[in-house]
């Protein structure tokens, strides 16, 4: 009767067999079994037993350089790195020249990098001299030419080789890819829309685990693919500053996302996220978080720890009724809450004194609070596609407002204070209930675009002629049949009227 490695180990724990017998039985499984998981488990148990005698070394060496199964070779190579590194140089050199599997090559090169002797250094340098990739070659030649190579430790030489091997693997798999090299290290990698590189729509369905070995990577672009999730080891990319994962099918984020402590931009728009891990609180350098068009019903309170966050896009989620309070995000200057079925603007929004852009379109908001004038630096306000009947007079205090989109609401008038918006350039009042415009509209001296599509206007105030900056006037779907004469001069000066 044959026993599994786990059963053999349990017999050892229960003192039914001794250590020597257990090792012999495990070796037998490794050498004779056709069950790959059992062979690998046996190797792991040998490692746990700290088995390091000559017999074990010969077994592991043989597996590492000649076993037909890549997973067995990989496991054996790790065993040799962890237990026999002082004897590993020659086997690793041989394996490097004969191994084809990237994951195994990564272990080989990392092992060579851990060695501190001159022989391993000479071998690493010989690998570098034989790299023929044009971009890497230029960088490596510069290092040799300037005699900087003497300052590189073996581990650093190994890291350059790893970057090259990973790029080589990606080019074999996907054809031409864009990447940026600095000092012979990969700092930028563009794997966006791989379907344009190879046959098959959106070829990347699984994050290539080996990318996590690009330890100098600062910019990673994976948008427009078919990723469903991210591996835990993405947390190893600790120098990453920007990652674009937009337009995928990601359903969840690993907790290890919190290990990307240098991250400044995290783009997750158009995915299928239902939640965000609380570990996001560790991203203290994060400045931009784009979560547009996901399936979020709530956000973790830990988001409030992101003291440097300036940009937060939550448009197109399911945040109605969410117990949401982000009042601690004092650095925000861009906030997008559109298309979330909100009936009111959350009170905590008024804490964002530095807002430059606020998006609230596509909700069910009926009224604006008086504290809308809290935003002294606001330049863009999006209120389109809501149920607003009346604007508060306090809106006239938004002295820096440049753009106001308030189409598809139920407005029939504007407060007189509106005339104080002297910097307003774009005003969209389409699909409301305006029968007439106030005469003071001519005071909006900076106005360049006035869109009045789909109202009930029968006439226009003559003060429009004072708008010398006006470039576009849209009057489609109103009741104005003839363009007034007082607008003819503006037309001669370049005004385009749509009717």
N, C-alpha and C positions, 0 to 999 in steps of 0.2 A: 504493500500500500504506500502510495506516494503522499507526502505531506507538503502543504504549502509553506512558503517562507514564514508567514505569520504563525502558523501552527508550530513550526520548528522553534521559533523564537519564544513562543509561549511555553513550550516544553522546557526550554532553558530557564526561563523565569521561574517555573515551578520546580526546577532542579531535578527534572526527569532525565535530562541529558546535560553533559558538561559542555564548557565553552569549545573545546577542541572538536567534539562531535558535531556541535552546531555549525562550526566553520566548515567542516568537511561536507556536511549535508548541503550547506548553502553553495559551496563551490560546485557540488554535483548538480544542483539546480541550474546554476549559471552556465555550466558547460554542456548540459544535456537536454534541458527543457526547451520546448519550442514556444512556450508561453512567455512573450516579451515582458509583460507587466511583472510576472513572477521573477524573471531574471533581474529586472531592474530593482525590484523590492529586495532581492537577496543582496545586491550590491550595497544598497542603502543600509541594510542591517549589518553588513560587514564593516561599514564605515562607523556605525553607532558602536560597534564592538571595539573600535580603534585597532582593527586588525592591520598590522603593518610589517609582518615578517616577509622574508624573501619570496616565499611561495605566493603570498597574496600579491606582492609587487609584480611578479611575472604574469600572474593571471590578469591583473588590471592593465598592465602594459599591453598584453596581447589583445585584450578587448578594445583598448583605446585606439590601437593602430590598425586592427584587421577585422573586427567584428562586422558582419554584414548589415546589422541593424543600426541605424543612426542614433536611435534613442539610447541603446546600450553603449555605443561609443561615447555619446555625450556624457552619460552618467559616469563612465569609466574615466573620462578625461577630468571631470570634476573631482573624482576620487583621487586621482594622481596629483592634481593641483593642491588638494587639501592635506594629503597624507604623505606624498612622496616627491615633493617639489625639488628636493636636493638631488634626486636621480632622474628628473623629468626632462632635462634639456634635450638629449638625443631623441627620445621618443617624440617630443613635441616638434622638433625640427623635422623629423621624418613625416609626422602626421600633417604638418603644415603644407608640405609639398604634395601630399596625396589626398588630403581631405577635400571634399566638394561641398559639404553641407555647412552653411554659414554659421548656424548655432554652434557647431563643433569648432569651427575656425575661431569664433569669438572666444571660446574657452581656451583654446591653444594660445592665442595672442595674449590674452589676459595673464595666462600662466607665465609666459615668457617675460611679460612686463613686471611680474612680481619678483623675478630672479634679479639679483643684484650683481652677478658676476660679469666679467668682460666677454665671456663666450656668448652669453645670451644677448648682450648689447651688440656685439658684432653681427649676430644673426639678424637682429631687428634692423640694424642699419643696412644690411644687405637687402632686406625686403624693401625698405624705403627707396634704395637706389634703383630697384627694378620696377617700381610703380610707373606705368606709362600713361596714366590718365593726365591729359594736358593741364587741367586746372590744378590738380594736386602736384604735378611735376613742377610747375612754375613756383608754387609755394615752397615745396621741399627744396628745390634748387636754391631759392633765396636763403633758406635756413642754413644750408651747407656753405653757400658762398660767403655769407657774413659770419661764418664760424660760430653761429649761435647754437649749433648742434651739441656743443660741449656742455651747454647749460641744461640740456634736456636729460631728465632721469629716464631709466628704462621704461617706467610706467607711462611716461608722456610719449615716448616713441611708440609704444604699443597702442596708445589711444589714437594717434594719427593713423596707424595702420587699420585699426578698427573702423574709423570713419570712412576710409577708402573702401574697405571690404563691404561695408553696408551700402555705400553708393553704388558700387559695382553690382551688388545683388539687386538693388532697386532698378537699375538700368537694364539688367537682364530680364527682369520680370515685366517692367512697364515701358521699356524703351527710353526715349529722351525724357529726362526730368530736369527741373530747374533747381539749383542749389547754390548757396553762397559759401565760399571758403575764405577763412582768414587765419593766417599763420598755420596753414595746413589742417585746420579744424573746420568741420561743418558748423556754421552758425545759423544758416537758413535753409529750409527744405520746403519745396512746393510740390505737394502731391494732390493738388486740387483737380477735380474733374478728370480722373484718370481714364475715363471712358474715351476721351479724345486722343489718348496715347495708344490704346490697345483695343483689340476686338472685344466686344461685350460691354453692355451698358453699365456704367458705374462699377468698375471692376473691384474696387476696394470695399469688401464687405466686412473684413476683419482687420483691426489695427495691427500692422506688422510689429510684433513684440520686440524685434531686434532694434527698432528705432530708439528704444529706451537706452541703448548704449551710446547714443550720440550726446555725450555729456556736456558738450559745449554749445548745444543747440539753443538758439535764442528765439527763432521764428519758425513756426510750423503751420503749414496751410494744408488742411484736409477737406476743405469745403467741396460740395457737390459730389459726394460719394454715397455709399450705402451702409455706412457704419451703424451698427445697432448698439454697441457698447464700447467701452474703453477698458483696457487691461489695468490691473492694479499697478503694474510696474511703470505706468506712465508717470508715477510720482518720482521716478528716478531722474526725470528731466529737470533738475533743480535750477538750471540756468535759463529756463524758458521764460521769455518775456511776453510773447504773443502766440496764441494758438487759435486758429480759425477752424471750427468744427461745424460751421453752418451748413444748412441744406443736406443733412444726413437723416438717419432714422434712429438716433440715439434715444434710448428709453430711460437710462439712468447713468449717473456718474459714480465712479468709485470714490470711496472715502479718501483715497490717496491723492485726489485732486488738490487737497489742502497742503500737500508737500511742495507744490510749485510756488515756492515763496517769493520768487522774483517776478511772477506773472503780473503784467500790467493790463493786458487785453485778453479777455475770454469771450469768444464769439460762438454762441450756441443757437443762433436764430434758426427757425424752421427745422426743429427736431420734434421729438415726442416725449420730452421730459415731463414727468408728473411731480417731481420733487427735486430739491437741491440739497445735497448733504450738508450738515451743519459744519463740517470741516472747512467749508469755504471761508470761515472766519479767519483762517490762518493766512489768507492771501492779502497781507497788509499793504502790498504795493499795487494792488489792483485799482486801475483807474477807469476801465471800461468793461461793463458786463452787459452783453446783449443776449436777452432771453426771448426775443420776439417770436411769436407764433410757435408756442409749445402747448403743453396741456397742464400747466401749473395751476393748482387750486390754492396754494399757499406758499409762503416763503419762510425759511427758518429765521428766527430772531437773531441768529448769529450773523446775519447779513449786516446788522448794525455795527459790527466790528470793523467794517471796511472803511476806515477813516479817510482814505485817499480816493474813494470812488467818486468820479465826476460824471459818468455816463451810465444810465440804467434804462434799458429798454425792455418793458414788460408788455408791450402791445400784443394783442391777440392771444391772451391766455384765458383762464377761467377764474379770475380773482374776485368776482362778486361774492360778497359774504365772507371773504377770507379775513382771518384775524391778523391783519397786517398792520404793522407799525414800524416804519423805517425812519423815524424822526431823528435818529442819530447820524444819518448820512449828511453831515453838514457841508461836505465838499461838492455835493451834486450841483451841476450846472445844466444837465440834460436829464429830463425825466419823461418817459413815455408810458402812459397808462391807458392808451386807447384800446378799444375793442375788448373790454373786459366786463361788459354789462353793468358797469358802475352806475348807481343812481345818484350818488353824491360824490363830491371830491373829498377824499379822506382829510380829516383835520390836520393830520401830521404833515401833510404836504406844505402847509404854511411855514414850517420850520426851515425850509430850504431857501434861505435868503439870497443865495447866489445863483438861482436858476436863470439860465439864458433862454432855454427852450423847454416848453411844457406841452405835452401831447395828451389830449383827453378826448379825441375824436372817436366816433363809433360806439358811444356808450348810451346811457339813458338819463343823462343829467338834465334836470329841469331848470336849475338855477345855479348861478355862480355866487359864491359867498362874498361878502363885502371885503373880506381880507385878500381878495385877489390882487389888491394893490401892494401886498407885502413884497412882491417880487420887483424890487427897484431896478434890477438889471435885465429883466425879461425882454427878449427881442423877438421871440416867436411863440405864438399861442395858437394851438390847434383845438378847436371846439366843434368841428364839423360833425354832422350826422348825430345830433343829440335831440333833445326836446326843449331847448331853451326858449322861453317866451320873452324874457326881458333881461337886459344887462344891467348890472349895478352901476351907479354913477362913479363908484371908485375905480372903474376901469380906466377912467381918464387920467389916473395918476401913474399909469404905466408909461412914463415919459420916454423910455428907450425902445418901446415896441416898434418893430419894423414890419412884422407880418402877422396878420390875423385871419385865420381861416374859420369861418363860422357858417359855412353853407349847410343846407338841409337841416334847418331848425325851424322855429315858429316865430321868428322876430317880425315885428311890423314897424318898429321904431328903434332909434338909438338915443342914449342919454346925451344931453347937451355937453357933458364933460368929454365926450368922445372927440370933440373938436380940438382938444388939447393934445392929441396924439400927433405932434408935429413931425415926428420921425417915421411915421407909418408909410411904408412903400407899397405893400401888397395887402389889399382888402378884398376878401371873397365873401360876398353876401348872397350867393346864389341859392335858389330854392328856399326862399323864406316867404314872408307875406307882405313885402313892402309895396305900398301903393304910391308913396312919394318919398323923396329924399329930403333931409333938412337943408336949408339954405347954407348953413354953416359948413357944409361939407367942403366948400371951397377953401376952408382954413387948413385943410390937410395938405400943406404945401409940398410935402415930400412924396406924395402919392404917385406911384408909377403904374400900378395895375389895379383897376377897379372892375371886379367881376360881379355882375348883377343878373346873371342868367336865371330864368325861371321864376321871376317875381310877377307883380301885377302893375308895374309902372306904366303910367300913361303919359307922363311928362318928366322933364329933368330940370333941376334948379339952374339958373343962369350962372351961379357961382362956380359951376364946374369949369367955366372958362378961365378961372384963376389958377387952375392946376397946371402950371407950366411944365411940370415934370411928368405929367401923365403920358404914358406910352401905349397903353392898352385899355380899352373900354369895351366890356362885353355886355351887350343888351339883348342877346338872344332870348326868345320866349318871354317877351314882355308885350306891352300893348302900345309901344312907341312905333309909329309908322314912318315918321320922317325925322331925319337927323336935324336937330335945331341949328339955326344959323350961327349961334354963338359958339358952336364947336368947330366951325369950318376953319378958323384960324389955327386951332390946335391940330387939325388934320393936316394943314399945310406944313406945320412944323414937325410932323412925323407921327401924330397920334393915329393908332389903328383902331377903328370902331367895328365891332362885330355885331351884326344885327340880323 
